[in-house]
Amino acid sequence: MPGFVLLVRPRGDGDAGIGIGYTVSKKVGNAVTRNRMKRRLRALARAALPQAGIAGADHVLIGRAGGNDIAFSDLGEHLDSALQRAAKKLAR
């Protein structure tokens, strides 16, 4: 997805909780830019993961360069799409 990468991995420990992690490398920009990207990723996760997240799995959002330039609503749509694709792959 443009703006971020989503990684999902089932824990297999029997806990139905949803884990979440964020990372933004220095390649994305300076500290101000990285922190803004992390705030946006946290807000996206807070809005989308309770409904669309995969129970019993850890989710990692990795910020990419240019993610701050994309409209927040578009990032939300990208996250929903990525979560649907991840759920489909894990269902196999």
C-alpha positions in Angstrom: 0.0 0.0 0.0 1.2 3.5 -0.6 2.0 5.2 2.7 2.5 2.1 4.8 3.1 -1.6 4.8 1.0 -3.9 6.9 2.4 -7.1 8.3 0.0 -9.6 10.1 1.2 -12.7 12.0 -1.0 -15.0 14.0 0.4 -15.5 17.5 -1.0 -19.0 18.1 -1.2 -18.6 21.9 -4.9 -18.9 22.2 -5.4 -15.2 23.2 -8.0 -13.4 21.0 -6.4 -10.0 21.6 -5.1 -7.9 18.8 -1.5 -6.7 19.0 -0.3 -3.6 17.2 3.1 -2.1 16.5 4.4 0.9 14.6 7.7 1.7 13.0 8.9 4.5 10.8 12.6 4.5 9.7 14.9 7.4 9.3 14.6 7.0 5.5 11.1 8.6 5.8 12.4 11.9 7.1 13.5 13.8 10.2 12.1 13.3 13.7 9.2 15.6 13.1 8.1 13.8 10.0 8.5 10.4 11.5 6.5 11.3 14.6 3.7 12.8 12.5 3.6 9.5 10.5 3.4 7.5 13.7 0.6 9.6 15.0 -1.3 9.1 11.8 -0.7 5.3 11.9 -1.9 5.2 15.5 -5.1 7.1 14.6 -5.7 4.7 11.7 -5.2 1.6 13.8 -7.5 3.0 16.6 -10.3 3.5 14.0 -9.9 0.3 12.0 -8.5 -2.5 14.1 -11.3 -3.0 16.6 -13.7 -3.9 13.7 -11.5 -5.2 11.0 -8.4 -6.5 12.8 -7.6 -10.2 12.9 -8.2 -11.7 16.4 -5.2 -13.5 17.9 -2.7 -11.8 15.6 0.0 -9.1 15.8 -0.3 -6.3 13.3 2.7 -4.1 12.4 2.3 -0.8 10.4 5.5 0.4 8.8 5.4 3.9 7.6 6.7 4.7 4.1 8.1 7.8 2.6 5.3 10.0 1.3 2.7 8.7 3.7 2.2 12.1 5.3 1.3 13.5 1.9 -1.7 11.1 1.4 -5.1 12.2 2.7 -6.1 10.6 6.0 -9.3 9.2 4.5 -7.4 7.5 1.7 -5.0 5.9 4.2 -8.0 4.6 6.0 -9.4 3.0 2.8 -5.9 1.5 2.1 -5.8 0.0 5.6 -9.2 -1.5 5.3 -8.2 -3.0 2.0 -4.9 -4.4 3.4 -6.7 -5.9 6.4 -9.2 -7.6 4.1 -6.4 -9.1 2.0 -4.5 -10.2 5.1 -7.6 -11.9 6.5 -8.2 -13.7 3.2 -4.6 -15.0 3.2 -4.7 -16.2 6.8 -8.0 -17.9 6.2 -6.3 -20.3 3.7 
